[in-house]
Amino acid sequence: MMLWASQTANRRTVSLGLSTRLVLPPHPGSLRLGRHATLAWLQVAPQRYDNGTVLLLVTELLAEALEQANGPLVLTVAAEDRQVRVEVAAGAPPETVPGRGSRLKMTALLADQWGVELRLPDEEPAQRVVWFACRCLLPERGRQGRVTRSG
């Protein structure tokens, strides 16, 4: 697990080649909306991923964020270096240390990488961002949805 604070200028940026960004209300119904948006992304992603694992971890990140958020959640799903990277950003009191407690145990076990960031955007409240990345499982899909081998 990684935990650090970053300024906007130094902030890691997610490639927007194929991405989904969804603003969700701090409501339990956001779990379902977030899972549906992630599943839609997975269905058109250029690589194949373990959909069950990705959806389980999205649920875990959203549930953890809902417990601590003091405003809307922002779910981002993006392809990055043959991985799917999922982030859940939420406004949270600066003293909140995400990742403590049992909620993120599945993320720690199943994700290839994961971490927690405290982002400090200019002129905005601090945002706590929990993210994970999972490698692709199969070769890239062809233009018509067929799996092709890249060599």
C-alpha positions as CSV (number, residue, x, y, z in Angstrom):
1,M,0.0,0.0,0.0
2,M,1.2,3.5,-0.8
3,L,0.1,6.7,1.0
4,W,1.3,10.1,0.0
5,A,0.1,13.7,-0.6
6,S,0.5,15.3,-3.9
7,Q,-0.1,18.8,-5.3
8,T,-2.0,19.2,-8.6
9,A,1.2,19.9,-10.6
10,N,2.8,16.6,-9.4
11,R,-0.4,14.5,-9.5
12,R,-0.3,11.3,-11.4
13,T,-2.6,11.5,-14.4
14,V,-4.6,8.6,-15.8
15,S,-4.3,8.1,-19.6
16,L,-7.7,9.0,-21.2
17,G,-7.3,6.7,-24.2
18,L,-10.2,4.6,-23.0
19,S,-11.7,5.8,-19.8
20,T,-14.9,6.2,-17.9
21,R,-15.4,8.9,-15.2
22,L,-18.6,9.0,-13.2
23,V,-19.6,11.3,-10.4
24,L,-21.7,9.4,-7.9
25,P,-23.8,10.6,-5.0
26,P,-22.8,9.5,-1.5
27,H,-25.7,7.0,-1.4
28,P,-25.7,3.1,-1.2
29,G,-27.2,3.0,-4.7
30,S,-23.9,4.3,-6.0
31,L,-22.4,0.8,-5.6
32,R,-24.7,-0.6,-8.3
33,L,-24.2,2.4,-10.6
34,G,-20.4,2.1,-10.2
35,R,-20.4,-1.6,-10.9
36,H,-22.6,-1.1,-14.0
37,A,-20.3,1.6,-15.4
38,T,-17.2,-0.6,-14.8
39,L,-18.8,-3.6,-16.5
40,A,-19.7,-1.4,-19.5
41,W,-16.1,-0.3,-19.7
42,L,-14.8,-3.9,-19.4
43,Q,-17.0,-4.9,-22.3
44,V,-15.4,-2.5,-24.7
45,A,-11.9,-2.5,-23.3
46,P,-9.1,-3.4,-25.8
47,Q,-7.8,-6.2,-23.5
48,R,-9.6,-8.8,-21.4
49,Y,-9.5,-8.7,-17.6
50,D,-10.8,-10.8,-14.8
51,N,-14.2,-9.1,-14.7
52,G,-15.3,-10.8,-11.5
53,T,-12.2,-9.6,-9.6
54,V,-12.4,-6.1,-11.0
55,L,-16.1,-5.8,-10.1
56,L,-15.5,-7.1,-6.6
57,L,-12.7,-4.6,-6.0
58,V,-14.7,-1.7,-7.4
59,T,-17.5,-2.6,-5.0
60,E,-14.9,-2.7,-2.1
61,L,-13.5,0.7,-3.0
62,L,-16.9,2.3,-3.4
63,A,-18.2,0.8,-0.1
64,E,-15.1,2.1,1.7
65,A,-15.4,5.5,0.2
66,L,-19.1,5.7,1.1
67,E,-18.3,5.1,4.8
68,Q,-16.0,8.1,4.9
69,A,-17.0,10.5,2.2
70,N,-18.4,13.9,2.9
71,G,-19.6,14.6,-0.7
72,P,-19.8,13.0,-4.1
73,L,-17.6,10.1,-5.2
74,V,-15.7,10.1,-8.5
75,L,-15.1,6.7,-10.1
76,T,-12.5,6.5,-12.9
77,V,-11.8,3.4,-14.9
78,A,-9.0,3.6,-17.4
79,A,-6.6,1.5,-19.5
80,E,-3.0,2.1,-18.5
81,D,0.0,0.1,-19.7
82,R,-2.0,-3.2,-20.3
83,Q,-3.7,-2.8,-17.0
84,V,-7.1,-1.6,-15.9
85,R,-6.7,1.2,-13.3
86,V,-9.6,2.1,-11.1
87,E,-9.7,5.1,-8.8
88,V,-12.4,6.3,-6.4
89,A,-11.9,9.8,-5.2
90,A,-13.9,11.4,-2.4
91,G,-13.8,14.5,-0.3
92,A,-12.8,13.5,3.2
93,P,-11.5,15.1,6.3
94,P,-7.7,15.4,6.1
95,E,-7.3,13.4,9.3
96,T,-9.0,10.4,7.7
97,V,-6.4,7.7,6.9
98,P,-7.9,5.5,4.2
99,G,-7.1,1.9,4.0
100,R,-7.2,1.3,7.8
101,G,-9.6,-1.3,8.7
102,S,-10.8,-4.5,7.1
103,R,-12.7,-3.1,4.1
104,L,-9.7,-3.1,1.7
105,K,-8.3,-6.5,2.5
106,M,-9.6,-8.0,-0.7
107,T,-8.0,-5.2,-2.7
108,A,-4.7,-5.9,-1.0
109,L,-5.0,-9.6,-1.8
110,L,-6.4,-9.5,-5.4
111,A,-5.1,-6.4,-7.0
112,D,-1.7,-6.4,-8.8
113,Q,-1.1,-2.9,-7.4
114,W,-3.1,-0.6,-5.1
115,G,-2.6,2.5,-3.1
116,V,-4.0,5.5,-1.4
117,E,-3.4,9.1,-2.2
118,L,-4.3,12.4,-0.6
119,R,-4.7,14.9,-3.4
120,L,-4.5,18.5,-2.6
121,P,-6.0,20.3,-5.6
122,D,-5.6,24.1,-5.8
123,E,-8.5,26.0,-4.3
124,E,-10.5,22.8,-3.5
125,P,-10.9,20.6,-0.5
126,A,-8.5,17.6,-0.1
127,Q,-9.5,14.4,-1.9
128,R,-8.8,10.9,-0.7
129,V,-8.1,8.6,-3.7
130,V,-8.0,4.8,-3.3
131,W,-6.9,3.0,-6.5
132,F,-6.0,-0.4,-7.8
133,A,-4.6,-1.9,-11.0
134,C,-5.1,-5.4,-12.5
135,R,-3.1,-6.8,-15.5
136,C,-4.9,-8.0,-18.6
137,L,-5.5,-11.7,-18.8
138,L,-5.8,-12.4,-22.6
139,P,-4.4,-11.0,-25.8
140,E,-5.9,-7.9,-27.3
141,R,-9.2,-8.0,-29.1
142,G,-9.5,-7.4,-32.8
143,R,-11.6,-4.7,-34.3
144,Q,-14.7,-6.8,-34.4
145,G,-14.3,-8.1,-30.8
146,R,-12.3,-11.2,-31.8
147,V,-9.2,-12.0,-29.7
148,T,-6.0,-11.6,-31.7
149,R,-2.4,-12.4,-30.7
150,S,0.1,-9.6,-30.6
151,G,3.5,-10.7,-31.2
